[in-house]
Structures are given as C-alpha cells and as structure tokens.
C-alpha cells in the first residue's frame, strides 16, 4: 500500500521543545520558573520602595541636623546628633546596596544576592540601633542638666562674645527661645537673668528702661512681629521683674527645659520611627534575596 516507503510515526518532541529559552536563561544559563520570576520582580520592587524610604529618612535626618542643632548645645545632650549621623551613614550605604540587590535580581547573580542579604542584615541592625537610640533619648534629658543650662545663662550667655564658645552658646539660646517660645530654663524663671553677667552689662536704669530679659524671650504675633518689646523687657509690675504680679502678654512664660524636652520627644519620635520602620522593611529583602539565590543555584545548568 505504501510501496517501498516505510511508515514512520511522528517523533514526539520533548516537553518544552517549542518553547524558546527566555532572555534571562540565554544570558545567565539559568532556567527561571514562574516562582523565581515572581521573586525576582518582588525583589526589584522592594528595592525601589526601600530606596524611597531611605531617601525620606536621610532627608528628615539632615533637616534635623540643620534646623535643630541648637538643642544639642542648649540641652547638653548629643544623642539626637549621634542618631542623625548614624541613620544618614546607614542610609547612604544602603542606597548603594540597593543597586547591588537590583543587579543580582535582574542578572540572576546568586553571589550578589547572598552578599546583598548579608550586608542588608548589618544595615538593618545599624538602623534599628539608630532608631532605638533616638527613642531612648526621649527620656534622657536628666534633671541634673538643668544646673548646666542655668550656668550657661548666668556666666556665658551674652558676654565675652569674642570667645567662639560664648558666641555658640548665645546664638543657641537665642534660637532656642525664639523657636520654642520659651524663656530661661525652668517655667517662669525670668528672674534668673537678673543674676547673670548679661544683665550686669545692660545699660539703663532699673525699673525704667533696663531690660530684665533678652529680646529672644519676647512673644511674636502671627505675622512674626514682636507684640510689645518694651513691656516684655522692662515691665516692673510683674514678670519679668518678679515671679508673680500682673500678667505680661508680651513675655514667654514657659521654660526652655520643658519646651526642649517636648521638642526632642517629637523629633526623636520621627527618627526612631523611621529607623526601626525601615529596618523592618529590610527584613523582606533579607528573606527574598537568599530564597531567590537558592532557587537560581538549584536551576543552574551544569
């Protein structure tokens, strides 16, 4: 029936014969299954989110360093400064690290992924330490520091301004009293200024025109203008000349110790939350990258 031709049954092609190797397979020699492909994209997405979060953390830390550095000098506490620098340094390192993670995921490079996971663990630990240190500082403004703050105002503030340290102390206290709307150390402690070297050098006649407090103790209105400088500095029927008496609406009543403690709690709350939060985000990268690396290793061609 078929003559001399022998009937040949069609050869069965191996499964996947018609499937062309993916670009990833051709380049790296690794067969990427659906799960590994999903892990790879998740790791890249994680690095993008992580990069944005780290940039926010670095931005907040730099903002605090630039605008709130006066608190270190006034409150005699450098925990916040240390926390900011630790988070900035960790952030810069992890930004570079995120590119290593993306490279390892896109190129299917297992060694890069293992190295990425290891260094990521160290960075997560340092960020967590920075965050915990920032949160711990919230309650580390000890009462004994009040004596140091009072000493600065009595013996250093506003005098011998040719001395660089005296300049720093004076500018820091003025900025603190202006920014935090406070005056002196403790609440209603304006009388302390009358015991200071600054007061001894002020010109004028007491109870007439000699200022009891510096200008930075005066209240400002919503437009940034002083309410009443004369009443703030020279009012003698009540504060700042006395502790009690007629209310002085032009003078700040709150002490800088109390105000500074609240400000530190606010900013260190941000630092601590960002540091610990990003450290928790890093746990996903630490988990995903070794998992993907192990899967790539098992599927690598011999």
Buried (B, 14 or more C-beta within 10 A) or exposed (E): EEEEEEEEEEEEEEEEEEEEEEEBBEEBEBBBEEEBEEBBEBBBEBBEEBBEBBEEBBEBBBEBBEEBBBBBBBBBBBBBBBBBBBBBBBBEBBBEBBEBBBBBBBBBBBEBBBBBBEBBBBBBEBBBBBBBBBBEBBEBBEEEBBEEBBEBBBBBBBBEEEEEEBEEBBBBBBBBBBBBBBBBBBBBBBBBBBEBBBBEEBEEEBEEEBBBBBEBBBBEEEEEEBBBBEBBBBBBEBBBBBEEEEEBEBBBBBBBBBBBBEBBBEBBEBBBBBBBBBBEBBEBBBEBBBBBBBBBEEBEEE
